[in-house]
Amino acid sequence: MYVGRFVVVGPDVAAYRVSSRSFPNREIRERDAALTVGPTADAEETDNPYVEYNCVRTTTDGAQAVLGNGSHVDPVVEKLDLGYPARDALASVLLALDFEKDDYDTPRVAGVLDDAGDAYVGIVRRDAVLVRAVEESTIVATYERDAPEAFAFDAADAASAARDAYDLEFEHAVCAAGVSRDGDGFETAVHNG
């Protein structure tokens, strides 16, 4: 099954995976205190604005981590830095930026972990904006699984979250990122296919 890009958010770990039929030559790199999706050295040039973006960032104080499939990750972090509650930051940014204006009306998906143990997941698609508090591991994807739903995901740390997300049975895996809480904030990891 092809579900496109997705986030899995658990109470303590989260992952983001790029799955792509159109732009498979991408990787995740650490850059400027963020994890950034971008083209590999051998990728064809494109002017598509949805190919390169920060997929994981933490707030300035390191208290929250945000994951997502596009340019909305940065403004969610900015809202959190201004003191917005995670639910409100996700909802307001997803509503403001709306779904991607590409040939597929691709939904935007995102998740937030905070150092107090709270977690949220959200999506904006053509017909809805959904933001949910996470009590158990929850997935939301751009296609097929485009509403938050419980999902078995047993990763214990950032590295296993990235690897496990990449290895899920969904089609066209490209790369993945993982985030987990640690004693001083968040740990991140990358798994490039």
N, C-alpha and C positions, 0 to 999 in steps of 0.2 A: 504494500500500500504506500502511495506517495502522499505524505502529509505536509511537505514543504518545510519551511523553517519552524522551529518550535522551541518553547521553554518548558522545562520541568522544574517546578518549585516545590521543595519539601520544607518542612519546618526548619531544617538545619543546613541543607545543601540545595544547590540549584545548578541547572545546566542549560546551555543554549546550543542548538545544533543548526548548522547550515546544511540543508538538503536542497539540491538544485539540479534541474534538468538543463536550464538555460546558461548558467554561469558556474560550471563545476571547477574552474581553475582559480580557486580562492583559498586563502589560508587565514588563520588568526595569528596576529603578531602582538607582542607587548609594545605599547607606544604611549608615552606621556601619561603614565599612571592609568592606562586603560588597556583593554584588549580590543583590537581593531580587526575587523574583517576587511580584507582587500585582495586584489588580484595577485596571483603568483607571478613570478618573473616571466613565465612563458605564456601568460594569458593574452588573448587578443585584446587590443584596445577597445574600449567602449565609452560612450558618453552617458550610459545609464546611471542615474544618480542613486540607485538603490544597491549598487554593487559594493561600495565601500562605506563603512560606518563603524562607530564604536559599539561593540556588542556587550561589553561589561565595563562598568565604572563604579567607583565607590564615591561616597560623599566626601567633602573636604575634611570632615572630622573623623572619617572612617567608620561611622556608625551604621551605614546602610550600603548595600550593594544593589545595583540595578543591572538587569540583563534584558536584552531585546533584539529585535531583528531590523533595527534601522535608526534613523536620525533622531527618533524620539527618546533614545536613552539619555542623551545629553540634557534636554530640558527637564526630564524627570529628575535627574540628579540636581539640577539647578533649583527646582521647586523644593526638593528635600532640604537642600542647603539653606533655603529661605525659611524653613520650619514647617512646611506643609506636612500633614500626616501622609503616610505612604499611600493610602487609599485615594486621597484627594489629589496627590501629585500624579498618580497613574491616570485617574479618571480625567483630570483637567487636560493633561497633555495628550492623551489618546483622543479625546473629543476635539481638541484644537487642531491637531495635525491630521486627523481622520485616516482612512485607509490609504494605501499607496495608490497614486494615480497612474498605474501601469496598465498593460493590456489585460491583466487578470483581476484588477481591483484588490490587490493583495492586502490582506489584513495586517495590522501591526500587532505584535504580541510582546508582552513584557512581564517581568517579575521583579519583586523587591524582597530582599532579606534585610532584617535589621538586627542589631546586636542585642536587642531586648528579647529576641526569640519570636518576633512576629514575622509573617511572610504574606505576600499578596501576589496575585497573578491577574493579568488583564489582557483584553483584546479589543480592538476596534475593527469592525468589518462594515461592509456597505449598509447592513441593516441593524447594527447594534453596537453598543459599547458595554462590555461586561468586565467588572472588576470584582474579585472575590478574595476574601481572607482565606489563607491556606491552613487547614488543620492537619492534613495528610498530603503526601506527595500528589501534585496536581499537574496535569499537562494541558497546554493549549497550543494549537498549531495553526498555520495559515490556511491549511486545507484539511478536509475530512474531520479533524478533531478541533473544530473552530469554536468550541465553547469549553470553558474550564471543566475538567473531569478528573476524578481520582485515577491515579496511575501508579502501579507498583514500580518503585525506584529506590533501591537500597544502598546507593552510594554512601560511603562514610566520610569522604574528604573530597577536595577539589579535583585532584588527579583522577580518582575513580569516577567522579561525576562526569568529567569530560570524556573519559574513555567509554564509560557505560552508555552515555548518550549517543556517542558516535556509533557504538556497536548495536544499537537497537535495530530491530528488523525493518524499520521503515526504509524505503528506497532512496537511492541517490545521495548517500552521506558524503559530505565534503570536508567538514571540520567541526570541532565542538569546543566549547569552553565550560569550565566548571568553577563553582564558587562554593566555599564552605566557611562557616564561622570558625575562627580560632580565638585564642585567649585575648588577642590584641586587635581584633577586627575581623578581616576576611582574608582567606587564602584563595588564590586563583590558579588555574591551570589550563593548558591548551592541549588539544589532541588534533593534529592535522593529518588527514588521511593519506 
